[in-house]
Amino acid sequence: MKEKIKNLFAITLIITLSSCGDVEKKVEEKLNLLNEKALKLDSLVNKELEKVDALDSMINTETEKIQKLDSLINNSSSRVDSLVNGKLEKINSILN
């Protein structure tokens, strides 16, 4: 009787340990899949960040160009205003 109990206990222990091993393998597989997905997502995020950086650089370059053009327009406007004012002064001095 004791031998049957020992055998039953041994069989139960073996089944329990083998099922734990199966669960461990399944958990490890799931963790590996999750890790692969995380790496793919990280790669995708990095690519998109590179695109954002490139776009930001392009915006900065275009902003600098706009500022230079704005400065050029302001200088030209000042010259035109100066010329017009000079001509108006001459016309006023002739008329008076």
Buried (B, 14 or more C-beta within 10 A) or exposed (E): EEEEEEEEEEEEEEEEEEEEEEEEEEEEEEEEEEEEEEEEEEEEEEEEEEEEEEEEEEEEEEEEEEEEEEEEEEEEEEEEEEEEEEEEEEEEEEEE
